[in-house]
Amino acid sequence: NHQQVGQASPAPAHPLVAVPPQDPPATRASAIPYLLGPAATPPDVSKFEVITTDKVAERLGYAKCTIRNTWIDVVLFENVHFIKPRRKYLFLWENIVRDLPYMGQCGTLIPMANGGYARG
């Protein structure tokens, strides 16, 4: 099992980089938007209450510039909590309310495939 001179060995997988399965099981469907980020398939918007940045700020008690400048892509993720047709942010209120208990916890929360979260 000796390697010949001049042949490169394949690079070992980095232990912190998750390699997505080729065909994820149906049980992971709820975690897929978290894993894929902005490249994820946009949700069916007709199933959600779609609201603007002004309404989110009013309902949560924050300034709209705080939502846009601080929360986007840190706490609220594209195609999970908001969609961005053209230049305007449209928020999916049900998903924000669903994930609200996890947003206020200290530390980093890592979404897991089973739908739960791990503290980072």
FIGU-770520 format. One record per residue (C-alpha): residue in three letters; chain; x, y, z. Coordinates in Angstrom, 1 decimal, padded with zeros to 4 digits, always signed. Layout:
# FIGU-770520
REC	ALA	A	X	Y	Z $
...
***
This chain:
# FIGU-770520
REC	ASN	A	+000.0	+000.0	+000.0 $
REC	HIS	A	+002.9	+002.3	-000.7 $
REC	GLN	A	+002.3	+005.5	-002.6 $
REC	GLN	A	+004.4	+006.0	-005.7 $
REC	VAL	A	+006.4	+009.2	-006.1 $
REC	GLY	A	+004.6	+011.8	-008.1 $
REC	GLN	A	+001.1	+010.6	-007.2 $
REC	ALA	A	-000.8	+013.0	-005.0 $
REC	SER	A	-002.9	+011.4	-002.2 $
REC	PRO	A	-006.5	+012.7	-002.0 $
REC	ALA	A	-006.9	+015.5	+000.5 $
REC	PRO	A	-008.6	+014.3	+003.7 $
REC	ALA	A	-012.0	+015.8	+004.5 $
REC	HIS	A	-011.8	+018.7	+006.9 $
REC	PRO	A	-013.6	+017.6	+010.2 $
REC	LEU	A	-015.6	+020.8	+010.4 $
REC	VAL	A	-016.9	+020.8	+006.9 $
REC	ALA	A	-020.2	+018.9	+006.5 $
REC	VAL	A	-020.6	+017.1	+003.3 $
REC	PRO	A	-024.3	+016.9	+002.4 $
REC	PRO	A	-025.7	+013.5	+001.5 $
REC	GLN	A	-026.4	+012.9	-002.2 $
REC	ASP	A	-030.1	+012.1	-001.6 $
REC	PRO	A	-031.2	+013.4	+001.9 $
REC	PRO	A	-033.9	+011.4	+003.6 $
REC	ALA	A	-037.4	+013.0	+003.9 $
REC	THR	A	-036.9	+013.4	+007.7 $
REC	ARG	A	-034.3	+016.1	+007.0 $
REC	ALA	A	-036.5	+018.2	+004.8 $
REC	SER	A	-037.2	+020.7	+007.5 $
REC	ALA	A	-033.5	+021.3	+008.1 $
REC	ILE	A	-032.5	+021.7	+004.4 $
REC	PRO	A	-033.2	+025.5	+004.2 $
REC	TYR	A	-030.8	+026.0	+007.1 $
REC	LEU	A	-028.1	+023.9	+005.6 $
REC	LEU	A	-028.3	+025.4	+002.1 $
REC	GLY	A	-028.8	+029.0	+003.0 $
REC	PRO	A	-029.8	+031.4	+000.1 $
REC	ALA	A	-029.4	+028.7	-002.5 $
REC	ALA	A	-032.3	+026.8	-000.9 $
REC	THR	A	-035.6	+026.5	-002.7 $
REC	PRO	A	-037.9	+029.4	-001.8 $
REC	PRO	A	-040.9	+028.4	+000.3 $
REC	ASP	A	-044.5	+028.4	-001.0 $
REC	VAL	A	-045.3	+032.0	+000.1 $
REC	SER	A	-049.1	+031.4	-000.1 $
REC	LYS	A	-048.9	+029.4	+003.1 $
REC	PHE	A	-047.4	+032.2	+005.1 $
REC	GLU	A	-048.3	+035.7	+006.4 $
REC	VAL	A	-045.9	+037.8	+004.4 $
REC	ILE	A	-045.0	+041.2	+006.0 $
REC	THR	A	-042.6	+044.0	+005.4 $
REC	THR	A	-039.6	+045.2	+007.5 $
REC	ASP	A	-041.8	+047.9	+009.0 $
REC	LYS	A	-044.3	+045.3	+010.3 $
REC	VAL	A	-041.6	+043.0	+011.7 $
REC	ALA	A	-040.0	+045.9	+013.5 $
REC	GLU	A	-043.4	+047.0	+014.9 $
REC	ARG	A	-044.3	+043.4	+016.1 $
REC	LEU	A	-040.9	+042.7	+017.6 $
REC	GLY	A	-040.2	+046.2	+019.1 $
REC	TYR	A	-037.0	+046.9	+017.2 $
REC	ALA	A	-036.0	+049.6	+014.8 $
REC	LYS	A	-036.4	+048.6	+011.1 $
REC	CYS	A	-032.7	+049.5	+010.5 $
REC	THR	A	-031.7	+047.1	+013.3 $
REC	ILE	A	-033.6	+044.3	+011.5 $
REC	ARG	A	-032.1	+045.1	+008.1 $
REC	ASN	A	-028.5	+045.8	+009.3 $
REC	THR	A	-028.0	+043.5	+012.2 $
REC	TRP	A	-030.4	+040.6	+011.9 $
REC	ILE	A	-030.4	+039.7	+008.2 $
REC	ASP	A	-028.2	+036.7	+007.6 $
REC	VAL	A	-027.2	+036.5	+011.3 $
REC	VAL	A	-030.6	+035.8	+013.0 $
REC	LEU	A	-033.0	+035.8	+010.0 $
REC	PHE	A	-032.0	+033.7	+007.0 $
REC	GLU	A	-033.1	+034.0	+003.4 $
REC	ASN	A	-035.7	+031.5	+002.2 $
REC	VAL	A	-036.3	+030.5	+005.8 $
REC	HIS	A	-037.4	+033.7	+007.5 $
REC	PHE	A	-037.5	+036.1	+004.6 $
REC	ILE	A	-037.5	+036.2	+000.8 $
REC	LYS	A	-036.0	+039.0	-001.3 $
REC	PRO	A	-037.8	+039.5	-004.6 $
REC	ARG	A	-035.9	+042.3	-006.3 $
REC	ARG	A	-034.6	+044.6	-003.6 $
REC	LYS	A	-037.3	+044.4	-001.0 $
REC	TYR	A	-037.3	+042.1	+002.1 $
REC	LEU	A	-040.5	+040.2	+002.7 $
REC	PHE	A	-040.7	+038.3	+005.9 $
REC	LEU	A	-042.4	+035.0	+006.6 $
REC	TRP	A	-044.0	+035.7	+010.0 $
REC	GLU	A	-044.8	+032.1	+011.0 $
REC	ASN	A	-041.2	+031.1	+010.6 $
REC	ILE	A	-040.0	+034.0	+012.6 $
REC	VAL	A	-042.4	+033.2	+015.5 $
REC	ARG	A	-041.4	+029.5	+015.3 $
REC	ASP	A	-037.7	+030.3	+015.7 $
REC	LEU	A	-038.0	+033.3	+018.1 $
REC	PRO	A	-037.3	+031.2	+021.2 $
REC	TYR	A	-033.9	+030.2	+019.7 $
REC	MET	A	-033.0	+033.7	+018.6 $
REC	GLY	A	-032.6	+035.2	+022.1 $
REC	GLN	A	-030.3	+032.6	+023.6 $
REC	CYS	A	-026.7	+033.3	+024.3 $
REC	GLY	A	-024.1	+031.7	+022.1 $
REC	THR	A	-024.3	+030.3	+018.7 $
REC	LEU	A	-027.1	+027.8	+017.8 $
REC	ILE	A	-026.3	+025.3	+015.2 $
REC	PRO	A	-029.3	+023.8	+013.4 $
REC	MET	A	-029.3	+020.0	+013.4 $
REC	ALA	A	-030.7	+017.6	+010.8 $
REC	ASN	A	-033.4	+016.3	+013.2 $
REC	GLY	A	-034.9	+019.9	+013.5 $
REC	GLY	A	-033.2	+020.7	+016.9 $
REC	TYR	A	-030.3	+023.0	+017.7 $
REC	ALA	A	-026.9	+022.5	+019.2 $
REC	ARG	A	-025.1	+025.2	+021.1 $
REC	GLY	A	-021.8	+026.2	+019.5 $
***
